[in-house]
Amino acid sequence: MGLDAVELVLEIEQTFSIQLPDDEVARMRTVGDVYDFILASKYETRSSSVCLSAGAFYALRRAARALGVTCRLRPRDTTAALLPLRGRRRFWAELQRVAGLTVPQLERAPWLVWACAGAVVVLSVGVGIALHRAVGVPVVSLAGLGTAAASAVLLAVLTRPFAVHPAKHCSTLRGLAEATLARNFERLADKYRGAQANDVWLALRAIIVEQLGVSPDVVTPTASFVKDLGCG
């Protein structure tokens, strides 16, 4: 089992408060296999009359309105339309507090992420070359690696105020509600005394999308983790 698979298993276990035995995981080839296991182990007898994804959406909408958002909010609306131009990070934190739910973190723009990665490479290679010329140590040195690690941490701290964009899978309020459902599944299931099968599927799909960086469209019950989703 590769590290991607390990991270995915741990996230699924945490979300649904279950244990996936190693021998069971070895037999789970498709998304449907995992989905069936989750239902059978916990939710076949805990069906709720309330759709948990709708519950997450309404909780976020109530919180947004409590914070002064007056526009009509529908699942197909973009999440960016919910966010004010100024004070986005503060608003996001307040939205989470008022809703009483954990929401996905805002992210840096892709161009900024790539720019930071390029800066880390340039700095580490520059230090390695300088040391090679000065004292003859290899270009790839501990100092170069240390510079890469330190500069990555520094840039992460310096660019944190620029993390003001919803994640790609949260670009619509529907996507945001589903990602929020995945982060608060047990809390919502306890509140509404169970979960519908579709709620389990939406939460599982949201986990896979976020962990593996794939499109929701390719996460189907018959999708192979290795062949179709690239989970190594």
Secondary structure, 3 states (H helix, E strand, C coil): CCHHHHHHHHHHHHHHCCCCCHHHHHHCCEHHHHHHHHHHHHHCCCCCCCCHHHHHHHHHHHHHHHCCCCCCCCCCCEHHHHCCCCCHHHHHHHHHHHHCCCCCCCECCHHHHHHHHHHHHHHHHHHHHHHHHHHCCCCCCHHHHHHHHHHHHHHHHHCHHHCCECCHHHCEHHHHHHHHHHHCHHHHHHHCCCCCHHHHHHHHHHHHHHHHCCCHHHCCCCCECCCCCCCC
